[in-house]
């Protein structure tokens, strides 16, 4: 059973920084990607950033240059460093683990952590 444990959300003023962490446990195949999605009130969940087990990253245009995703494969942990935060970054942030096998994949999700950006 794969489980994801998130931490690091909170309230921060505009221009501030937060760091999210997500640790995966259970049986995890080596071919995988980890990432973060977010969902603001009244909006659909959207991709924020992803990183493959090989280190290839992908970012939403809205966070490029401000957010940095990284991972520690030995710890099966992914991080999201968020700088220059804006009120529009306010959302519940969900950790995602996608495990590839054969020609398919399985998605696993964390419980979500609230990020609020407000003065």
Secondary structure as GFF3:
##gff-version 3
##sequence-region A 1 119
A	DSSP	beta_strand	3	7	.	.	.	ID=ss1
A	DSSP	beta_strand	10	12	.	.	.	ID=ss2
A	DSSP	beta_strand	18	25	.	.	.	ID=ss3
A	DSSP	beta_strand	32	39	.	.	.	ID=ss4
A	DSSP	beta_strand	46	52	.	.	.	ID=ss5
A	DSSP	beta_strand	57	59	.	.	.	ID=ss6
A	DSSP	beta_strand	67	72	.	.	.	ID=ss7
A	DSSP	three_ten_helix	73	75	.	.	.	ID=ss8
A	DSSP	beta_strand	77	82	.	.	.	ID=ss9
A	DSSP	three_ten_helix	87	89	.	.	.	ID=ss10
A	DSSP	beta_strand	91	101	.	.	.	ID=ss11
A	DSSP	beta_strand	104	109	.	.	.	ID=ss12
A	DSSP	beta_strand	113	117	.	.	.	ID=ss13
###
